[in-house]
Amino acid sequence: MIGAGSRRIVITGGNAGIGLALAKKLADRHHLLITGRKSPADVARIIPGGVRYVLADQGDPEASARALADGMGDLGWDRIDNAVLNAGVGFAAPDGFDATDAIRQTLDTNLAAAIAQARMLYPFLEKSRGTLTFVGSVAHRGSAAIPAYAASKAGLHGLARALRSEWAGRVAVQILHPGPTRTDMHEKAGYDPGRMRALFLDADDTAKMMAAAIASRRSPVTVSWLRYLVGGAFTGRRL
Ligand SMILES: NC(=O)c1ccc[n+]([C@@H]2O[C@H](COP(=O)([O-])OP(=O)(O)OC[C@H]3O[C@@H](n4cnc5c(N)ncnc54)[C@H](OP(=O)(O)O)[C@@H]3O)[C@@H](O)[C@H]2O)c1
């Protein structure tokens, strides 16, 4: 039973990996609406009980924002407390050149859709003086073999800085930059981290550190092993 103090939270890309780990962590105490690209039937057995799911394919940025707005409308939500724009893709480009389709998909999914969704979500967040969280990556500083991905995350970083200043006092805006985390993302991207995968953070630990960072409203926040080693998954404010 969700009680007093519960929030209305939107998480994009909430049906897998880090987004799903975050949804599982928050589902007992808050009202959640999560999105993904898969059909509702395909995720029915994956998502936590009580969590509402909406198909919102970010390959079409504007349509994904409309689908999310419709999903909130179906729930009768006229305000939300948090939005975590987490959905993302990457494609390995071992020779340093992304294929044209990979560039398009990466920039649309990771950046253009986040811009369209942020614009749509603003009035919902403003009503509750809420928080908009972008999920970037430590790769935003540039990373070999994933140039379009790095560019999309650098774009998100700039977007978050701009909106944090533009919306100050009305909506808190932050960006979190996770470090390498054990999800299916690397395999989907065609990248094999090999033995390095053993050094990746567990998705549950990344989600715990993200939840504390979201509650803090600070920005930017790097969600890495260093933070984990100083107790970041077990300390900090509770969302
Ligand atoms: N894992 C890492 O090492 C790492 C490190 C730094 C940053 N990140 C960032 O963290 C976020 C989550 O990554 P993850 O590792 O959890 O990846 P993941 O396991 O592959 O999950 C990605 C999520 O994004 C959704 N998504 C992908 N393309 C979409 C589209 N076109 N439209 C709608 N939803 C789409 C997926 O939905 P479907 O399953 O329905 O396709 C899924 O829910 C991403 O922004 C990623 O860039 C990850």
The ligand as an SDF file (V2000), in Angstrom:
LIG
                    3D

 48 52  0  0  0  0  0  0  0  0999 V2000
   24.9770    0.1910  -18.5060 N   0  0  0  0  0  0  0  0  0  0  0  0
   25.9680    1.0740  -18.4830 C   0  0  0  0  0  0  0  0  0  0  0  0
   27.1510    0.7140  -18.3780 O   0  0  0  0  0  0  0  0  0  0  0  0
   25.6660    2.5440  -18.5740 C   0  0  0  0  0  0  0  0  0  0  0  0
   26.6960    3.4400  -18.2680 C   0  0  0  0  0  0  0  0  0  0  0  0
   26.4440    4.7990  -18.3510 C   0  0  0  0  0  0  0  0  0  0  0  0
   25.2000    5.2520  -18.7150 C   0  0  0  0  0  0  0  0  0  0  0  0
   24.2180    4.3700  -19.0160 N   0  0  0  0  0  0  0  0  0  0  0  0
   22.9220    4.9210  -19.4050 C   0  0  0  0  0  0  0  0  0  0  0  0
   21.9190    4.4280  -18.5400 O   0  0  0  0  0  0  0  0  0  0  0  0
   20.6840    4.3620  -19.2480 C   0  0  0  0  0  0  0  0  0  0  0  0
   20.0960    2.9660  -19.0910 C   0  0  0  0  0  0  0  0  0  0  0  0
   21.0080    2.0540  -19.6840 O   0  0  0  0  0  0  0  0  0  0  0  0
   20.9760    0.4910  -19.3440 P   0  0  0  0  0  0  0  0  0  0  0  0
   22.3540    0.0570  -19.1720 O   0  0  0  0  0  0  0  0  0  0  0  0
   19.9690    0.2020  -18.3150 O   0  0  0  0  0  0  0  0  0  0  0  0
   20.4950   -0.0820  -20.7770 O   0  0  0  0  0  0  0  0  0  0  0  0
   19.4760   -1.2610  -21.1440 P   0  0  0  0  0  0  0  0  0  0  0  0
   19.5070   -2.3270  -20.1420 O   0  0  0  0  0  0  0  0  0  0  0  0
   19.7770   -1.5720  -22.5640 O   0  0  0  0  0  0  0  0  0  0  0  0
   18.0490   -0.5370  -21.0510 O   0  0  0  0  0  0  0  0  0  0  0  0
   17.7720    0.5170  -21.9390 C   0  0  0  0  0  0  0  0  0  0  0  0
   16.3610    0.9980  -21.7170 C   0  0  0  0  0  0  0  0  0  0  0  0
   16.1010    2.0510  -22.6760 O   0  0  0  0  0  0  0  0  0  0  0  0
   14.9700    1.6780  -23.4490 C   0  0  0  0  0  0  0  0  0  0  0  0
   15.0800    2.1030  -24.8420 N   0  0  0  0  0  0  0  0  0  0  0  0
   16.0870    1.8550  -25.7100 C   0  0  0  0  0  0  0  0  0  0  0  0
   15.7760    2.3570  -26.9190 N   0  0  0  0  0  0  0  0  0  0  0  0
   14.5370    2.9010  -26.8010 C   0  0  0  0  0  0  0  0  0  0  0  0
   13.6700    3.5550  -27.6990 C   0  0  0  0  0  0  0  0  0  0  0  0
   13.9800    3.7650  -28.9860 N   0  0  0  0  0  0  0  0  0  0  0  0
   12.4780    3.9970  -27.2250 N   0  0  0  0  0  0  0  0  0  0  0  0
   12.1250    3.7950  -25.9410 C   0  0  0  0  0  0  0  0  0  0  0  0
   12.8990    3.1880  -25.0370 N   0  0  0  0  0  0  0  0  0  0  0  0
   14.0930    2.7360  -25.4840 C   0  0  0  0  0  0  0  0  0  0  0  0
   14.9030    0.1710  -23.4020 C   0  0  0  0  0  0  0  0  0  0  0  0
   13.5720   -0.2340  -23.6930 O   0  0  0  0  0  0  0  0  0  0  0  0
   13.3370   -1.5940  -24.5280 P   0  0  0  0  0  0  0  0  0  0  0  0
   13.9350   -2.6890  -23.6900 O   0  0  0  0  0  0  0  0  0  0  0  0
   11.8520   -1.6710  -24.6310 O   0  0  0  0  0  0  0  0  0  0  0  0
   14.0510   -1.4170  -25.8420 O   0  0  0  0  0  0  0  0  0  0  0  0
   15.3190   -0.0860  -21.9580 C   0  0  0  0  0  0  0  0  0  0  0  0
   14.2380    0.0870  -21.0940 O   0  0  0  0  0  0  0  0  0  0  0  0
   20.9870    4.7310  -20.6920 C   0  0  0  0  0  0  0  0  0  0  0  0
   20.6780    6.0920  -20.9090 O   0  0  0  0  0  0  0  0  0  0  0  0
   22.4780    4.5100  -20.8050 C   0  0  0  0  0  0  0  0  0  0  0  0
   23.0450    5.3150  -21.7940 O   0  0  0  0  0  0  0  0  0  0  0  0
   24.4230    3.0210  -18.9500 C   0  0  0  0  0  0  0  0  0  0  0  0
  1  2  1  0
  2  3  2  0
  2  4  1  0
  4  5  1  0
  4 48  2  0
  5  6  2  0
  6  7  1  0
  7  8  2  0
  8  9  1  0
  8 48  1  0
  9 10  1  0
  9 46  1  0
 10 11  1  0
 11 12  1  0
 11 44  1  0
 12 13  1  0
 13 14  1  0
 14 15  2  0
 14 16  1  0
 14 17  1  0
 17 18  1  0
 18 19  2  0
 18 20  1  0
 18 21  1  0
 21 22  1  0
 22 23  1  0
 23 24  1  0
 23 42  1  0
 24 25  1  0
 25 26  1  0
 25 36  1  0
 26 27  1  0
 26 35  1  0
 27 28  2  0
 28 29  1  0
 29 30  1  0
 29 35  2  0
 30 31  1  0
 30 32  2  0
 32 33  1  0
 33 34  2  0
 34 35  1  0
 36 37  1  0
 36 42  1  0
 37 38  1  0
 38 39  2  0
 38 40  1  0
 38 41  1  0
 42 43  1  0
 44 45  1  0
 44 46  1  0
 46 47  1  0
M  CHG  2   8   1  16  -1
M  END
$$$$
